[in-house]
């Protein structure tokens, strides 16, 4: 498969994944963390998705376990299955801390920065990283198709200020994978 074709598939994956994740959030009123990898089977050059929902409470301890054990295991399994990862995505509800460093000093205690409920979707390839963030506003309650009461969510794209960046433990996964 040519690099041009792979790049086109990666861009389509990003577009489709953003739609899937945001639709899931709007439909279910919540979004559990999940890892999705666009990968190709070496033997037949067919692309597919590796999907790994992260179950259970997403505590600080669990986040560290996912980064130190689950993700390396996932990449080991892909290698054993002869899968070449091309695009890694992490998606989750997050509390985003935003500060204008031109106007304010970053406090030593980050808990003093007000949090914004957000939907975070990261994409990483071996050559680039991009992040999409949507501010989440709870606008009411609704009953979903399963008869459960859920939050009605309004998503608004969060425009990143020039020079701004996102970071955290679920970034630079490809770099860690290549080194490990």
C-alpha positions in Angstrom: 0.0 0.0 0.0 1.4 3.4 -0.9 2.1 6.1 1.7 -0.3 8.4 -0.1 -3.1 5.8 0.3 -2.2 5.2 4.0 -2.2 9.0 4.6 -5.7 9.2 3.0 -6.9 6.4 5.2 -5.5 8.0 8.4 -7.3 11.3 7.5 -10.6 9.4 6.9 -10.1 7.5 10.2 -9.7 10.8 12.1 -12.8 12.3 10.6 -14.9 9.2 11.2 -13.6 8.7 14.7 -14.4 12.3 15.8 -17.9 11.8 14.5 -18.3 8.4 16.2 -17.0 9.7 19.6 -19.0 12.9 19.6 -22.2 11.1 18.4 -21.6 8.5 21.2 -21.3 11.3 23.8 -24.5 13.0 22.6 -26.4 9.7 22.4 -25.2 8.3 25.8 -24.6 11.5 27.8 -21.2 10.3 28.8 -18.0 8.9 27.3 -15.9 6.3 28.9 -12.2 6.4 28.0 -11.2 4.4 25.0 -8.2 3.6 22.8 -8.6 3.1 19.1 -5.8 2.2 16.7 -5.9 2.2 12.9 -3.7 -0.7 11.9 -2.8 -2.8 8.9 -2.4 -6.6 8.7 1.0 -7.2 7.1 0.0 -10.4 5.3 -2.9 -8.9 3.3 -2.4 -5.1 3.7 -6.0 -4.7 5.0 -6.7 -1.9 7.4 -8.8 -2.3 10.5 -9.4 -0.9 13.9 -8.2 -2.2 17.3 -10.6 -1.0 19.9 -9.9 -1.1 23.6 -12.5 0.5 25.9 -11.0 1.2 29.4 -13.3 -0.3 31.9 -13.8 0.6 35.6 -13.2 3.8 37.5 -10.6 6.0 35.8 -8.7 6.9 38.9 -5.1 8.2 38.9 -3.9 4.7 39.8 -5.9 3.2 36.9 -4.6 5.9 34.5 -1.0 4.9 35.4 -1.9 1.3 35.0 -3.3 1.9 31.5 -0.1 3.8 30.4 2.4 1.5 32.0 0.7 -1.9 31.4 -2.4 -1.8 29.1 -1.0 0.2 26.3 2.3 -1.7 26.1 0.4 -4.9 26.2 -1.9 -3.7 23.4 1.1 -2.9 21.2 2.7 -6.3 22.0 -0.5 -8.0 21.0 -0.6 -6.1 17.7 2.9 -7.1 17.0 2.1 -10.7 17.6 -0.9 -10.5 15.4 1.3 -9.0 12.6 -0.5 -5.6 12.8 1.3 -2.4 11.9 -0.2 0.6 13.9 -0.6 3.7 11.8 -2.7 6.0 14.0 -3.3 5.8 17.8 -6.3 7.6 19.3 -7.2 8.2 22.9 -10.7 9.6 23.7 -12.2 10.5 27.0 -14.2 13.0 29.0 -11.7 15.1 30.9 -11.6 18.1 33.1 -9.4 20.5 31.2 -7.3 23.1 33.0 -6.9 26.3 31.0 -4.7 29.2 31.8 -3.5 32.2 29.8 0.2 32.2 30.6 0.5 35.7 29.0 -1.8 37.0 31.8 -1.2 34.6 34.7 1.5 32.6 36.3 1.1 28.9 36.4 0.4 28.1 40.1 2.4 25.4 41.9 -0.9 23.7 42.9 -2.7 23.0 39.6 -5.9 22.2 41.5 -6.3 26.0 41.9 -7.0 26.3 38.2 -10.7 26.1 37.4 -11.6 23.0 35.3 -13.7 22.8 32.2 -15.7 19.7 31.3 -14.4 18.6 27.9 -14.3 15.7 25.4 -10.7 15.0 24.4 -9.7 13.1 21.3 -6.0 12.7 20.5 -4.5 11.3 17.3 -0.9 10.3 16.9 1.0 8.9 14.0 4.7 8.3 13.9 5.2 11.8 12.4 2.5 14.0 13.9 0.1 14.6 16.9 -3.2 16.4 16.9 -5.8 16.9 19.5 -9.4 17.8 19.2 -11.2 19.2 22.3 -14.9 20.0 22.6 -16.3 21.9 25.6 -19.1 20.0 27.2 -22.1 21.8 28.5 -24.8 19.9 30.3 -28.1 21.4 29.1 -30.6 19.1 30.7 -31.7 15.5 31.1 -33.3 13.1 28.6 -34.3 9.5 28.4 -32.2 7.4 25.9 -33.4 4.6 23.7 -32.8 2.1 26.6 -35.1 4.1 28.9 -32.2 5.4 31.0 -32.0 9.0 32.2 -28.9 10.6 30.7 -27.4 14.1 30.6 -28.1 16.1 27.4 -24.8 17.4 26.3 -24.0 20.3 24.0 -20.5 20.1 22.4 -18.6 23.2 21.3 -15.2 22.9 19.5 -12.5 24.4 21.8 -10.3 26.5 19.6 -6.7 26.3 20.8 -5.0 29.7 21.3 -2.0 30.3 19.1 1.1 28.8 20.8 -1.1 26.7 23.1 -0.7 23.0 23.6 -2.2 20.0 25.1 -0.3 17.4 27.0 -0.5 14.6 29.5 0.1 10.9 30.1 -1.9 9.8 27.1 0.3 11.8 24.6 3.5 10.7 22.8 2.3 7.1 22.8 4.0 6.3 19.4 7.3 7.7 20.7 7.1 5.5 23.8 6.1 2.5 21.7 9.0 2.9 19.3 11.5 3.2 22.2 9.9 0.3 24.1 
